[in-house]
Amino acid sequence: MNIVNAPRGSLLPGLPARKPLMLSLLAAFCVLHGGMATAALDTGMQPPDLPAGNGTEQTVTEAVADTLPVTGNAEPGAPVPAVTGPNDNATTLANATLQPGISSILARLQPAIIYVPPTVTDPVDLAILAARKAMQANNLAAFDTAAALVPRGHALSGYLDYWRLRIRLNNAGSPARTAVITAPATTADGPTAANGSITASGSTTGTSADADYQAVSADARAWLGQNPRTLTADLLRRDWMLVAGRRQDWATIDALYPHWTLKDESAPECLMALSAIARTPTGQHPGVATLKTATAQILQPVALNPACTALLQTLAEHGLITPAQRQQRLNLALEINSPADIREAVQLLPNAPDAKALDVALNRPGSLLGITGGTPGRSAGLRNRSPQARHGSGKTAALERPAPGIVLVSIQAPRKPARAAKAPKASNQTKAHHTPRAARHTTASRAHAARSSSAAHLTAKQGHARKQGRTVTARQATPPKLAGAPKQPAITLTPLLAKIALVRLTRQDPARAAELLKSGRTANGIPLKLGPAGRAFVWSQIAMAGMFRLDGSAPRWADEARHARVSDHTRVWLARAALAEQHWTQLDTIIRAMGPALRNSPTWTYWHGRAQQALGHPRTASHAFQTLATRHDYYGKLAREELGRPHRTVDTGTLAPVSEALVRAVENNDGIRQAMAFYQLGLRGEGNREWNFQMRGRNPEQLRAAATWAARHGLLDRAINTDERIVTGQASPHLRFPTPFAEQLLTITQQQAIDPAWVYGLIRQESRFVMSARSSVGASGLMQIMPATAKWVARQMGNTSYQPDQLNNLDTNLTFGSYYLKRALDDLNGSSVLATAGYNAGPRRAHAWRASLRQPMEGAIFTELIPFTETRGYVKAVLSNTVDYATLFSGQPQSLKHWLATITPEPVGLAQLP
């Protein structure tokens, strides 16, 4: 049966009549799964460590609190199921065949359709896209020209209003000279609580920019009054607060912040703390609560944005942070390996080194530590960063000399960190995916390195100008001095410089850094003079860098760091080091030292239970597993297996029927109309953001109704995301695990001798069944295949007629992706864990990770040790999805541990795949 394109459907009420919903009706058939034991995870958009129900898409993260703490006792659990052998599932995977009994399976399945947006040709649609582009460029004239072609009453009229206000705010955001802000007028009622409007704003000097700012402020205030609870209102509040911060308009920030709903960015939080400090009368203390809020923002393992950097500097200048907190900020900057933040933190310390010495410690640590012959090459894990560093650049400066010829002596504004990388995606332009950013050395990284290193050449006067945000010009470097000119004085190695240089060296060569730290001297014999606290901290960073490489010495280095004062950013890697050696006592100690949010997350709740189980405390272990057992995600499945409860599918006959009245209410929601209008324009990101905002605060019945509506309209990714917000209780298998284009997929997987449940599980994670999905690096289609990989597959399959524009074709994408996945499975000896990791990060890395093992390792432990954050979450998600599909297909209990199996070490061989 071929895919049948359904006739263009009727429109949602209120959407323009020219915009039909083009639904590709794809028959959903399935096959009896060959009795395979398996189990499942959570979402790719709803991470394993995060309870569902938030208004925005989430990424895989470590330090997110679960709703259930690890305390108390419970009855002992059942015996732990035996771990299967390394290749126990290889035979089943390699010989997956279509089984009889399809009719019985079809009775349990429901058809699924996929929404395919039409090609944008309508003049109004093109005008909206042009207006959006003008908004992004802050071009008001171009925006007005395009927006004039869009009739009022269009579903996206509210967004056009918001975009225009945003442009005006940004264009009026920088005053011609420093604004003089007065206190807001005090009224009995204060700002209007319903919409966050401003009753009085700061007065500024009388420039044209100030007049523009006052005018747009009045218009924004009026617009918020008319649209108080929309997503566009919340976005406008955020944008307005950022502009007000640049103008020191504290009154506006004070009035807007309480009504800002999303609370998903740190800059407004820091501006609110700055406002509280600015309003404190001279000579008075801002208060314990204000300081607690302020220090909580700056003492996080993230790269600080300009607003939070200003908060840090303000606290330091007024003596509102202690010496210990200043040192803590430096340690945090070292943990996340951010040169710009290290520089900022060093300036807060007494007896800070000069810029040249700091530059050498950051960019040429080996030379400062007496290492000759250059520094080693980068490791794959050098730039691995956790999601906690998401506000920063996600890039580490290259450890190299500044390029000669140009000396940077100016900067036009205070430091603005580069935008953080999203969860690292996979690979080297020859795989079916993209490379995790933790292993990608980009041009942006090198540019960031040049900026970081050349900043050391600022003169004192120019440095002062930089701090003030003033513009200074760049000049050519002075010619090099002739031979015989006096040499620059040698840099004195202080304990601070030694600490910084050692930590930076760990990112290149943790083993060499360990040798130097153990000896207490540089390579040329100069004492390091680090105290116990400094030594313990450096050991923690060596251990973390070692775990990035899966270095066998990392657990030993972590043991040296057991008394280190570190953040949870480092602590998770110390925990993994203990887990690698199954040092359960040490692991339990580290988990107990974690902050509450991380300690109570599903990840570490599960491993706390495993540690307690191994240490002979079955009641405590059982309690930990019980807290996870109601979850539908990866750790919920593992916990149920520890309790002796295999994963079973939900009997759809027991699910409460969906209220059709609630389904109709979804269709009549203005925000959903806006989301659909964005989808029809091909702007999936904006559509998803609006959809997610509308899902906030809904109860399980409303969420299931919304998921049902999404599925009926072919928005399978929204159906999955929305139904997964129901964290506990009965999951709807057909909403969470849809099976579109089943006949094509089953035919292809039979030809490739690969399990269809695994392929479905991978597609669900890769693209969420969005056929037009395309990554930032060019991976395309349902199985997210890179163009170079597609060419390689075509050659291997003897397909001489393949053309690049065929990659988004359904049959081509499924065939090429399934072929590559099967080849990866064969290349990695039938291990689904390694093959899945290789599909995301590249088979060569999977080979190297396996070769790092000294003895066979349980698959669940190996998966937890994968160095790349994205790949680690990806493997969990894909295999968990696979188990749910296997359960749905077979109707039989499944085991996740069977899929995880055991990973057996083998020497690094020549990967047969790109």
C-alpha positions in Angstrom: 0.0 0.0 0.0 1.4 3.4 -1.0 1.1 6.6 1.0 -2.2 8.3 0.1 -2.3 12.0 0.3 -5.7 13.0 1.8 -7.6 15.8 0.1 -6.9 19.1 1.5 -8.8 19.3 4.7 -11.2 21.9 6.0 -9.6 24.9 7.8 -9.6 25.6 11.5 -12.2 28.3 12.3 -10.6 31.7 12.1 -7.7 30.7 9.8 -7.5 32.3 6.4 -9.6 30.4 3.9 -6.7 30.2 1.5 -4.7 28.0 3.9 -5.9 24.4 3.9 -4.3 21.8 6.1 -2.6 19.4 3.9 -2.6 16.1 5.6 -0.7 13.1 4.3 -2.9 10.2 5.3 -0.5 7.4 6.1 -2.0 4.0 6.9 -0.7 2.6 10.2 -0.2 -1.1 10.1 2.1 -3.1 12.2 3.5 -6.6 12.7 3.7 -9.0 15.5 7.0 -8.4 17.2 8.9 -11.6 17.4 8.6 -12.1 21.1 11.5 -9.8 21.7 12.1 -8.6 25.3 12.6 -4.8 25.5 11.6 -1.6 27.4 11.3 2.3 27.0 12.3 5.9 28.0 10.8 9.2 28.0 10.8 11.9 25.4 13.5 13.6 23.4 11.7 16.9 24.1 10.8 15.9 27.6 14.0 14.7 29.2 14.4 11.7 31.6 15.4 13.9 34.5 12.5 16.3 34.2 8.9 15.8 35.3 6.6 16.6 32.4 4.2 19.6 32.5 6.4 22.6 31.8 5.4 25.2 29.2 8.5 25.0 27.1 10.4 22.3 25.4 13.2 21.0 27.6 16.6 19.5 26.9 18.2 16.6 28.6 19.6 17.8 31.9 21.2 16.5 35.0 20.3 18.8 37.8 16.5 18.9 37.7 14.5 17.9 40.7 12.1 15.0 40.6 8.9 15.3 42.6 9.8 12.4 44.8 12.6 12.5 47.4 14.9 9.6 48.4 14.0 9.1 52.0 12.4 6.6 54.3 12.1 2.9 54.1 10.0 0.4 52.2 9.6 -3.3 51.8 12.4 -5.2 50.2 12.1 -5.6 46.4 12.2 -8.7 44.4 15.5 -10.2 43.2 17.3 -8.3 40.5 16.8 -9.8 37.1 20.0 -11.3 35.7 21.9 -9.2 33.2 22.0 -10.7 29.8 25.1 -11.4 27.7 26.6 -8.8 25.4 25.1 -10.1 22.2 21.9 -11.8 23.5 19.8 -9.6 21.3 22.0 -9.6 18.2 20.3 -12.8 16.8 16.9 -11.4 17.2 17.8 -8.1 15.7 19.6 -9.7 12.8 16.8 -12.1 12.0 13.7 -9.9 12.6 11.0 -11.2 10.3 7.4 -10.3 9.8 5.3 -12.7 11.8 1.7 -13.9 11.3 -1.1 -12.5 13.3 -1.1 -9.0 11.8 -4.9 -8.7 12.1 -4.7 -9.2 15.9 -2.1 -6.4 16.1 -4.2 -4.1 13.9 -7.0 -4.4 16.4 -4.8 -2.7 19.0 -3.5 0.1 16.7 -5.0 3.2 15.3 -4.2 5.0 12.0 -1.9 7.9 12.2 -1.6 10.9 9.8 1.2 13.4 9.4 0.8 17.1 8.7 2.8 18.3 5.8 2.9 22.1 5.5 2.1 23.5 2.0 4.6 25.4 0.0 4.4 29.1 0.9 3.2 31.0 -2.2 0.4 33.2 -0.9 1.3 37.0 -0.9 0.0 37.4 2.7 2.1 34.5 3.9 5.2 35.8 2.1 4.5 39.2 3.7 4.5 37.7 7.2 7.8 36.0 6.5 9.3 39.2 5.2 8.0 41.1 8.3 9.6 38.4 10.6 12.9 38.8 8.7 12.7 42.6 9.1 12.0 42.1 12.9 15.1 40.0 13.3 17.1 42.8 11.6 15.4 45.6 13.6 14.5 47.2 10.3 11.3 49.2 11.1 10.8 50.6 7.6 11.0 47.1 5.9 8.7 45.7 8.6 6.1 48.3 8.0 6.2 47.7 4.3 5.6 44.0 4.7 3.1 44.2 7.6 0.9 46.6 5.6 0.1 43.6 3.2 -1.3 41.5 6.1 -5.0 42.2 6.9 -6.1 42.9 10.4 -7.8 40.0 12.0 -5.2 37.5 10.6 -4.4 34.8 13.1 -0.9 36.3 13.5 -1.9 39.9 13.9 -0.9 39.9 17.5 2.6 38.7 16.6 2.9 41.5 14.1 2.0 44.0 16.8 4.6 42.4 19.1 7.3 42.4 16.5 6.8 46.1 15.8 7.0 47.0 19.4 10.1 44.9 19.8 11.8 46.7 16.9 10.9 50.1 18.4 12.2 49.1 21.8 15.5 47.8 20.5 16.0 50.9 18.4 15.3 53.1 21.4 17.1 51.0 23.9 20.5 52.8 24.0 20.3 56.3 25.3 22.5 59.0 23.8 23.9 59.6 27.2 23.6 58.0 30.6 20.0 58.1 31.8 19.1 59.6 35.1 16.5 57.4 36.6 14.2 58.7 39.4 12.2 56.6 41.7 8.7 55.7 40.5 5.8 57.7 41.8 4.1 56.0 44.7 0.4 55.3 44.4 -2.0 53.6 46.6 -2.8 50.9 44.0 0.7 50.4 42.5 1.1 48.8 39.1 -1.9 47.1 37.6 -1.6 43.5 38.8 -3.5 42.0 35.9 -1.2 43.0 33.1 2.0 44.3 34.6 1.5 47.9 33.2 3.6 50.7 34.4 2.2 53.4 36.6 5.3 55.5 36.6 8.6 55.1 34.8 12.0 56.6 35.3 12.6 60.0 33.7 15.6 60.4 31.5 17.6 63.1 29.8 15.8 64.9 27.0 17.4 63.3 23.9 15.6 62.0 20.9 16.4 58.4 21.9 14.9 59.1 25.3 11.8 60.5 23.7 11.5 57.5 21.4 11.8 55.2 24.5 9.1 57.1 26.3 6.8 56.9 23.3 7.3 53.1 22.7 7.0 52.5 26.5 3.5 54.2 26.4 2.5 52.1 23.4 3.8 48.9 25.0 2.0 49.6 28.2 -1.3 50.1 26.4 -0.8 46.9 24.3 -0.1 44.9 27.4 -3.3 46.1 28.9 -5.2 44.8 26.0 -3.3 41.5 25.7 -2.3 40.6 29.2 -2.1 36.8 29.3 -0.8 35.9 25.8 2.6 34.5 25.0 3.4 37.6 23.0 2.7 39.7 26.1 5.2 37.6 28.1 7.8 37.9 25.3 7.3 41.6 25.2 7.8 41.9 29.0 11.1 40.0 28.7 12.3 42.2 25.8 11.2 45.4 27.5 13.0 44.4 30.7 16.2 43.8 28.8 16.0 47.2 27.1 15.1 48.9 30.5 18.1 47.3 32.0 20.4 48.9 29.5 18.8 52.3 30.4 18.8 51.6 34.1 15.0 52.1 34.1 14.4 50.2 37.3 10.8 51.3 37.7 9.9 49.5 34.5 11.7 46.4 35.5 10.0 46.4 38.9 6.6 46.7 37.4 7.1 44.1 34.6 8.9 41.3 36.5 6.1 40.1 38.7 3.9 39.5 35.7 6.6 37.8 33.6 5.3 34.2 33.4 7.9 32.1 31.7 10.8 32.8 34.1 13.0 30.9 31.6 16.0 33.3 31.3 18.5 34.5 33.8 19.0 38.1 32.5 15.7 39.5 33.8 16.4 37.7 37.1 19.7 39.5 37.4 18.2 42.8 36.3 15.6 42.5 39.1 18.4 41.9 41.6 20.3 44.9 40.2 17.1 47.0 40.6 16.7 46.1 44.2 20.3 47.0 44.9 20.1 50.3 43.0 17.0 51.3 45.0 18.8 50.7 48.3 19.6 54.1 50.0 23.2 55.0 50.3 24.8 53.5 53.4 22.1 50.9 53.9 22.2 47.2 53.4 20.0 45.8 50.6 18.8 43.1 52.9 19.4 39.4 53.3 16.7 38.3 50.9 18.0 40.5 48.2 21.5 39.3 48.6 20.4 35.7 48.7 18.6 36.1 45.4 21.5 38.0 43.8 24.2 35.6 44.8 22.0 32.6 43.7 22.2 34.0 40.2 25.9 34.5 40.0 27.0 31.4 41.9 25.8 28.9 39.3 28.0 26.8 37.0 27.1 28.8 33.9 28.7 31.5 31.8 27.2 34.8 32.9 25.3 37.0 30.4 26.0 40.8 30.4 23.2 41.4 32.9 24.5 38.9 35.4 28.1 40.0 34.8 26.9 43.5 35.8 25.3 42.1 38.9 28.5 40.3 39.8 30.6 43.5 39.4 28.1 45.6 41.3 28.1 43.2 44.2 31.9 43.1 44.3 32.3 46.9 44.0 29.9 47.4 47.0 31.5 44.7 49.1 28.4 42.6 49.0 30.1 39.3 48.3 32.5 37.6 50.6 36.1 36.5 49.7 34.9 32.9 49.8 32.1 33.7 47.2 34.6 35.4 45.0 36.8 32.3 45.0 33.7 30.2 44.4 32.8 32.2 41.3 36.3 31.5 40.0 36.0 27.8 40.7 32.7 27.8 38.8 34.2 29.5 35.8 37.0 27.0 35.9 34.6 24.1 36.1 32.7 25.2 33.0 36.0 26.0 31.3 35.0 29.5 30.2 38.0 31.8 29.7 35.9 35.0 29.6 34.3 34.1 33.0 37.6 33.1 34.4 38.9 36.6 33.5 35.9 38.3 35.2 36.3 36.2 38.3 40.0 36.8 38.6 39.6 40.5 38.6 37.5 40.2 41.8 40.3 38.6 43.7 43.0 40.4 45.7 46.5 40.4 44.1 45.0 39.4 40.7 47.7 38.6 38.2 48.3 41.0 35.3 46.6 40.4 32.0 49.7 38.9 30.3 50.3 36.3 33.0 46.6 35.4 33.0 46.6 35.1 29.2 49.5 32.7 29.3 47.8 30.6 32.0 44.6 30.4 30.0 45.9 29.9 26.5 49.4 28.4 26.9 49.2 26.5 30.3 51.9 24.1 29.3 54.5 26.9 28.8 53.7 28.3 32.3 54.0 24.8 33.8 57.4 24.2 32.2 56.2 21.7 29.6 58.3 21.9 26.5 57.7 20.7 23.0 54.1 22.1 22.7 50.9 21.0 24.1 49.1 17.8 23.3 46.1 17.7 20.9 42.6 18.1 22.0 40.6 15.1 23.2 37.1 14.4 22.1 35.9 15.4 25.5 37.8 18.7 25.8 34.9 20.9 25.1 32.2 18.7 26.6 29.8 20.9 28.6 26.8 20.1 30.6 23.3 21.7 30.1 24.0 23.8 33.2 26.3 25.9 31.1 23.5 26.7 28.7 23.5 30.4 29.2 27.1 30.7 28.1 29.0 30.1 24.9 29.2 26.4 25.0 32.7 26.9 23.4 36.2 26.7 24.9 38.9 29.0 23.7 41.6 27.3 21.7 44.7 26.9 23.7 47.1 28.5 21.3 49.1 31.7 20.8 47.2 34.8 19.5 47.6 35.3 15.8 50.4 37.9 15.1 49.8 41.2 13.3 46.6 42.5 14.9 46.3 43.5 18.5 42.8 44.0 19.8 42.7 47.2 21.8 39.0 47.9 21.7 35.6 46.5 22.4 32.3 48.2 21.7 30.2 46.9 24.5 30.6 44.9 27.6 31.3 41.2 27.0 28.4 39.4 25.4 28.7 35.6 25.7 28.2 33.6 22.5 24.9 31.8 22.4 25.0 28.4 24.0 25.0 25.3 21.9 21.8 23.3 22.1 22.1 19.8 23.3 25.0 18.4 21.3 23.8 16.5 18.3 25.9 14.2 16.2 28.6 14.1 13.7 31.4 14.6 11.2 29.4 15.2 8.0 29.5 11.5 7.0 27.1 10.0 9.5 23.3 9.9 9.7 23.3 12.9 12.1 25.5 15.6 13.5 28.5 15.7 15.8 27.9 16.6 19.5 29.1 20.1 20.1 31.3 18.7 22.8 33.5 17.4 20.1 33.1 20.0 17.4 36.0 22.5 16.9 34.3 25.4 15.1 35.4 28.6 13.5 33.4 30.3 16.2 35.5 28.6 18.8 38.7 29.9 17.2 37.2 33.4 17.0 36.3 33.2 20.6 39.8 32.1 21.5 41.3 35.1 19.6 39.0 37.5 21.4 39.9 35.9 24.8 43.6 35.9 24.3 43.9 39.3 22.7 42.0 40.9 25.5 45.3 40.6 27.5 46.8 43.4 25.3 44.4 46.1 26.6 46.2 48.9 28.3 45.0 50.0 31.7 43.2 53.0 30.1 41.7 50.9 27.4 40.7 48.3 29.9 38.9 51.0 31.9 37.1 52.1 28.8 36.1 48.5 28.1 34.6 48.2 31.6 32.6 51.3 31.0 31.3 49.9 27.7 32.9 52.7 25.6 34.2 52.2 22.1 37.9 52.2 21.4 39.4 51.6 18.0 41.6 48.7 16.9 45.2 49.4 15.6 47.9 47.4 14.0 50.4 45.8 16.3 53.7 47.5 16.7 56.5 45.9 14.7 58.5 43.2 16.5 61.6 44.5 18.3 65.0 43.8 16.7 67.2 41.1 18.0 69.1 42.1 21.1 66.2 44.1 22.5 65.6 43.4 26.2 63.4 40.3 26.9 60.1 40.6 28.7 60.3 39.8 32.4 59.5 36.2 33.4 56.1 35.5 34.8 56.1 34.6 38.5 54.1 31.4 39.1 51.7 32.2 41.9 49.4 29.6 43.4 46.4 31.2 41.6 48.1 31.1 38.2 49.2 27.5 38.9 45.7 26.5 39.7 44.3 28.1 36.5 47.0 26.7 34.3 46.6 23.2 35.7 42.8 23.2 35.2 43.3 24.4 31.7 45.9 21.7 31.0 43.5 19.0 32.2 41.3 19.8 29.1 44.3 18.9 26.9 46.1 16.2 28.9 44.6 15.1 32.2 47.3 12.5 32.8 50.1 15.1 32.5 48.2 17.5 34.8 47.9 14.6 37.3 51.6 14.0 37.2 52.5 17.6 37.9 49.9 17.9 40.7 51.1 14.7 42.4 54.7 15.9 42.3 53.8 19.4 43.6 56.1 21.0 41.0 56.1 22.2 37.4 58.0 20.2 34.8 61.0 22.5 35.4 60.9 22.1 39.1 59.1 25.3 40.3 56.8 24.5 43.4 53.1 24.8 42.7 52.4 25.9 46.3 48.7 24.8 46.2 47.0 24.3 49.5 44.8 21.3 50.3 41.6 23.0 49.0 43.3 24.0 45.8 44.8 20.5 45.2 41.5 18.8 45.8 39.7 21.1 43.4 42.3 20.6 40.7 42.0 16.8 41.2 38.3 17.1 40.7 38.8 18.8 37.3 41.4 16.2 36.3 38.9 13.4 37.2 36.2 15.2 35.2 38.4 15.6 32.2 39.4 12.0 32.5 35.8 10.9 32.4 35.3 12.9 29.2 37.9 10.5 27.7 36.7 7.4 29.7 40.3 7.3 31.0 40.8 4.2 33.3 42.7 6.4 35.8 39.7 8.8 36.3 38.2 6.9 39.3 41.6 7.0 41.0 41.8 10.8 40.3 38.3 11.2 41.6 39.2 9.5 44.8 41.9 12.2 45.3 39.1 14.8 44.9 36.7 13.3 47.5 37.0 16.4 49.8 36.9 19.0 46.9 34.4 21.8 47.1 32.7 21.7 43.7 29.3 22.3 42.2 27.0 19.6 40.8 28.4 20.3 37.4 31.6 18.5 38.5 29.9 16.2 41.0 28.0 14.3 38.4 31.3 13.3 36.7 32.8 12.2 40.1 29.7 10.1 40.5 30.2 8.5 37.1 33.8 7.8 38.0 32.6 5.9 41.0 29.9 4.1 39.0 32.5 3.1 36.4 34.3 1.0 39.1 31.1 0.1 40.9 32.5 1.7 44.0 29.0 1.8 45.6 30.0 3.3 48.9 31.8 6.2 47.2 28.9 6.6 44.8 26.4 6.8 47.6 28.5 9.4 49.4 28.7 11.6 46.2 25.0 11.3 45.6 24.2 12.4 49.1 26.4 15.4 48.6 24.5 16.6 45.6 22.0 19.5 45.8 18.4 18.4 46.4 17.3 19.0 42.8 20.0 16.7 41.3 19.9 14.2 44.2 16.2 13.7 43.7 16.3 13.5 39.9 15.3 10.2 38.3 18.9 9.5 37.3 20.4 9.7 40.7 17.4 8.3 42.5 17.8 5.2 40.5 21.6 4.9 41.1 21.1 5.7 44.8 18.8 2.7 44.8 21.3 0.5 43.0 24.0 1.6 45.5 21.8 0.8 48.5 21.0 -2.5 46.9 24.7 -3.4 46.4 25.5 -2.2 50.0 22.9 -4.6 51.5 20.1 -2.2 52.3 17.2 -3.7 50.3 14.4 -1.7 52.1 16.1 1.7 51.2 16.8 0.5 47.7 13.2 -0.7 47.2 11.9 2.7 48.4 14.1 4.5 45.8 12.8 2.3 43.1 9.2 2.7 44.3 9.5 6.5 43.9 10.3 5.9 40.2 8.0 3.0 39.4 5.0 5.1 38.3 7.0 7.0 35.7 6.8 6.0 32.1 10.4 7.0 31.2 13.8 5.2 31.1 14.4 5.2 34.8 10.8 4.2 35.6 11.3 1.1 33.5 14.6 0.2 35.0 13.2 0.7 38.5 10.2 -1.5 37.7 12.6 -4.2 36.6 14.5 -3.9 39.9 11.1 -4.5 41.6 10.4 -7.5 39.4 7.7 -5.8 37.4 8.2 -6.2 33.6 7.0 -3.4 31.3 3.5 -4.0 29.9 1.5 -2.0 27.4 -1.7 -0.2 28.5 -5.0 -1.8 27.6 -6.6 1.0 25.6 -10.0 -0.3 26.7 -9.2 0.8 30.2 -8.4 4.4 29.3 -11.1 6.9 30.0 -12.7 8.2 26.8 -11.6 11.6 25.6 -14.1 14.4 26.1 -15.1 15.7 22.6 -16.1 19.0 24.2 -12.5 19.4 25.5 -11.2 18.5 22.1 -13.4 21.2 20.5 -12.1 23.7 23.1 -8.6 23.1 21.8 -9.7 24.0 18.3 -11.3 27.2 19.5 -8.2 28.4 21.4 -6.6 31.5 19.9 -3.1 30.4 20.8 -3.6 27.1 19.0 -4.8 29.0 15.9 -1.6 31.0 16.0 0.5 27.8 16.4 -1.2 26.3 13.3 -0.7 29.5 11.4 3.0 29.2 12.1 3.1 25.6 11.1 1.5 26.5 7.8 4.3 29.0 7.2 6.9 26.3 8.0 7.9 28.1 11.2 7.8 25.0 13.4 9.8 26.5 16.3 7.4 29.5 16.7 4.5 27.2 16.4 5.8 24.8 19.1 6.5 27.6 21.5 3.0 28.9 21.2 1.5 25.4 21.5 3.6 24.7 24.6 2.5 28.0 26.2 -1.1 27.0 25.7 -0.5 23.7 27.5 0.6 25.3 30.7 -1.6 24.6 33.7 -3.9 22.1 32.0 -5.1 19.0 33.9 -4.6 15.5 32.6 -8.0 15.4 30.9 -7.3 18.6 29.1 -3.8 17.5 28.1 -5.1 14.2 26.7 -7.8 16.1 24.7 -5.2 18.5 23.3 -2.9 15.5 22.4 -5.9 13.9 20.7 -6.6 17.0 18.7 -2.9 17.2 17.7 -2.9 13.6 16.5 -6.1 14.1 14.5 -4.4 17.0 12.7 -1.2 15.1 12.0 0.9 17.0 14.6 2.4 13.8 16.0 5.3 15.6 17.7 2.8 17.8 19.6 0.6 14.7 20.5 3.7 13.0 21.9 4.9 16.1 23.8 1.5 16.9 25.2 0.5 13.4 26.4 3.9 13.0 28.0 3.0 16.0 30.3 0.9 13.4 32.1 3.8 12.2 34.2 2.1 9.4 36.1 -1.1 7.4 35.5 -2.1 5.6 32.3 -0.2 6.6 29.2 -2.0 6.5 25.8 0.2 4.2 23.7 -1.3 5.5 20.4 -0.7 9.1 21.3 2.8 8.6 22.7 4.0 5.9 20.2 2.3 6.5 16.9 2.9 4.2 13.9 2.5 6.1 10.7 3.8 4.7 7.3 3.9 1.2 9.0 3.6 -0.8 5.8 6.6 0.9 4.2 8.7 0.7 7.3 7.9 -2.9 7.9 8.8 -3.8 4.4 12.1 -1.9 4.5 13.1 -3.3 7.9 12.3 -6.8 6.8 14.6 -6.2 3.8 17.4 -4.9 6.0 16.8 -7.6 8.7 16.5 -5.0 11.4 13.9 -4.8 14.2 11.1 -2.3 13.3 10.5 -1.4 16.9 14.1 -0.1 17.1 13.7 1.9 13.9 10.4 3.4 15.2 12.1 4.2 18.5 14.9 6.0 16.7 12.6 8.0 14.4 10.6 9.1 17.4 13.7 10.5 19.0 15.4 11.9 15.8 12.5 13.8 14.2 9.3 13.2 16.2 7.8 12.1 12.9 8.2 15.6 11.3 9.0 14.7 7.7 10.4 18.1 6.9 12.8 18.1 9.9 16.2 19.5 9.1 19.0 20.1 11.6 21.2 23.1 11.8 24.0 21.1 10.1 21.9 19.7 7.3 20.6 16.4 8.6 17.3 15.7 6.9 14.1 13.8 7.1 12.6 11.3 9.5 15.9 9.5 10.3 18.0 12.7 10.1 20.6 11.7 7.6 23.5 13.8 6.6 23.9 14.4 2.8 27.4 12.9 2.8 26.1 9.8 4.6 23.3 9.5 2.1 25.8 9.5 -0.8 27.9 6.8 1.0 24.8 4.6 1.5 23.7 5.0 -2.1 27.1 3.8 -3.2 27.1 0.9 -0.8 23.6 -0.1 -2.1 24.5 0.3 -5.7 22.0 3.1 -6.2 23.5 5.0 -9.1 20.4 7.1 -9.7 20.3 8.7 -6.3 20.1 12.5 -6.2 20.4 14.7 -3.1 16.9 16.0 -3.4 15.5 12.5 -2.9 16.7 12.4 0.7 13.4 13.7 2.1 11.5 11.2 0.1 9.8 8.8 2.6 11.0 5.5 1.1 14.6 6.8 0.5 15.0 8.2 4.0 13.7 5.1 5.7 15.7 2.8 3.4 19.0 4.7 3.9 18.5 5.2 7.6 17.6 1.6 8.2 20.6 0.4 6.1 23.0 2.6 8.0 21.6 1.5 11.4 21.9 -2.2 10.4 25.5 -1.7 9.2 26.3 0.1 12.5 24.8 -2.9 14.4 26.9 -5.3 12.5 30.0 -3.1 12.8 29.6 -3.1 16.6 29.0 -6.8 17.2 25.3 -6.6 17.6 25.2 -4.2 20.5 22.1 -2.0 20.3 23.6 0.4 22.8 26.8 1.0 20.8 25.0 1.1 17.5 22.5 3.7 18.8 25.3 5.7 20.2 27.2 5.4 16.9 24.2 6.6 14.9 24.2 9.8 17.0 27.9 10.4 17.6 29.6 8.3 15.0 30.7 4.7 15.0 34.4 5.6 15.5 33.5 7.1 18.9 31.4 4.1 19.8 34.4 1.9 19.0 36.7 4.1 21.1 34.3 4.1 24.1 34.0 0.3 24.0 37.8 0.0 23.8 38.2 2.1 27.0 36.7 -0.7 29.1 38.9 -3.1 31.0 36.2 -5.7 31.6 32.6 -6.4 30.6 30.2 -3.7 31.9 26.5 -3.7 32.4 24.8 -1.8 29.6 22.9 0.6 31.9 26.2 1.6 33.6 28.0 2.0 30.2 25.2 4.2 29.0 25.5 6.4 32.0 29.2 6.9 31.3 28.8 8.1 27.7 30.8 11.3 27.7 28.6 13.4 25.4 25.5 14.6 27.2 23.3 14.5 24.1 24.4 11.1 23.1 23.9 9.7 26.6 20.3 11.0 26.6 19.8 9.9 23.1 20.7 6.3 23.8 18.4 6.2 26.8 15.5 7.7 24.8 15.8 5.5 21.7 16.1 2.2 23.6 13.3 3.2 25.9 11.1 4.1 22.9 12.1 0.8 21.3 10.7 -1.1 24.3 7.4 0.7 24.2 7.0 0.0 20.5 8.0 -3.7 21.0 5.4 -3.9 23.8 2.8 -2.3 21.6 3.5 -4.6 18.7 3.6 -7.9 20.7 1.3 -7.2 23.6 3.9 -9.1 25.7 6.0 -7.9 28.7 9.3 -6.4 27.7 12.7 -5.8 29.3 14.8 -2.7 28.9 17.8 -4.4 30.4 17.7 -7.0 27.7 18.3 -4.2 25.1 21.0 -2.6 27.3 22.7 -6.0 27.7 26.4 -6.1 28.5 29.2 -4.2 26.7 32.3 -6.3 26.2 35.7 -4.5 25.7 37.4 -4.9 22.3 40.5 -3.2 20.9 39.8 -0.1 18.7 39.4 -1.5 15.2 38.9 0.2 11.9 35.3 1.4 11.8 33.6 0.1 8.7 31.2 3.1 8.5 31.9 6.8 8.1 
